[in-house]
Amino acid sequence: MSDMMNVSSNPHIRSKVSTDKIMLCVVLALLPAAGFGVWNFGLNALWQILLTIAACVISEALYELFMKKKLTIFDFSAVVTGLLLALNMPPAAPLWLGPMGGVFAIIVVKMLFGGLGQNFMNPALAARCFLLISFPGIMTNFECDAYTGATPLATLKAGGSVNVLNMIIGRTSGTIGETSMIAIVAGACILLLLGIIDLKIPGSYIITFVIFYGLFGGHGFNSYYISAELAGGGLMLGAFFMATDYVTRPVTKLGQIVFGVILGILTGIFRIFGASSEGVSYAIIIGNMLVPLITRFTAPKPFGRGGERI
Amino acid sequence: MNKCVERLHNGIIKENPTLVLMLGMCPTLAVTTSAINGLGMGLTTTVVLALSNMIIAALRNIIPDKIRIPAFIVIIASFVTMMQLLLQAYIPSLYKSLGIYIPLIVVNCIILGRAEAYAYKNPILPSFFDGLGMGLGFTISLTIIGLLREFIGGCSVFGHELSLFTPIAIFKMAPGAFFVLALLTAIQNQVKLTGEKKGRDVSKIQSGCGSDCMQCAVGDCKDRVMAADNEKEEA
């Protein structure tokens, strides 16, 4: 009875889930893809990943030290940003490129807008697009020691044929972390089982893309082309790890589905009608900018509102 | 003469049109891909600004109040046309690279803003120096923005190629213009804030007028603004 008399202000129920635990889980879930990338592409990929993460964490710490703000590097969000960015880099890129993108992601995209929770677009993707625009030659050169020639998607776009099984396993050229569909889906399963992400955004994203590709891709609903488009490029990595970013996705359930549909359509447009064979990064950051609008139009009605007045 | 020096200082530092007043953003962001372009745009605008300010100040008692804006535009557009023809004749390379932004000087809000805020109610000489100061302030900001964008985005200074590092091409494109402008404005604000902390009087360094018309004792614009407000209320 004495417990019942204990008066306190809300919140009354607290969860043990905290930002750093969620971020740590995301890092763990990304490890299969990162590990496969290192095994596939060699030590240069490992250095790229480590240096990019280090650049993100150090630039966040220095910014907060310099601006006399609370140190937030132990919530692991900078590690996630660095890891995601590194997984989006071509394997043979020079080692200064990833850290440069990391500094841009943390300082310009994240900290200048107020730090974690305030950034209006995914920092890792914004940095990737920054690098892609600044250094188009380096960022689209996927030749490395292990592989020569174009990525499977570029081959497919040029009318060539690809080996879908190799694409699903990941033995193809591409960015460090995007090639292996199996590793990415394995990591995504961890997050799904832990309840950190759900299937609303990735599901609606992938289904919309498949339908869009079937209708406008010029090959109909042909399983060979559709599975190659799904396994190639950054679609899986983007759908499970970047579109589901807590900060830059809509908060309402309906909004998340609308968000996924928009991403699917944009990716389809960029891949089919665009000059480049890939368009997941641009699709997601354009989607990020539509999020406030989506959230506004899909806000649930408060209890007691709506219906007829008597 | 003292007033003329004060107008120059006001235009270049205290009310720098680009970094403090935030006027004329369209040419600022669009043509500053290189230092030469920024310098050319700035100097062209300076000439138009100083001369149109002078003519408007000379005609300020003749121009009727109700049609002053069209009258300003005619005067400004005449000077812009003259500048455009001169540039086309003597500096064709600059004319080519500035392109559509030369005729667009007509609608540059710095020029119309200075005509309305200063030249229309001040004598000829201070108006000329006001235009000159504002124009030089614009030129300096544009040249600095152009210089930074050219250096980072193309690794060259005033067209001289250096090969120190791999250029970051995004600085030559539209996003780079926003990055550099934001950086310079932030530095300007920081200087202002540290000055304030040290106890210097910086209250005069303000974004444009921005003050309450009821409290204002300086400008004679308040009668016009309040008359316009009254008309609105009656309608």
Interface residues (C-beta under 8 A of the other chain):
Chain A: V108 F130 I133 S134 F135 P136
Chain B: T166 I168 A169 I170 F171 M173 P175 F179
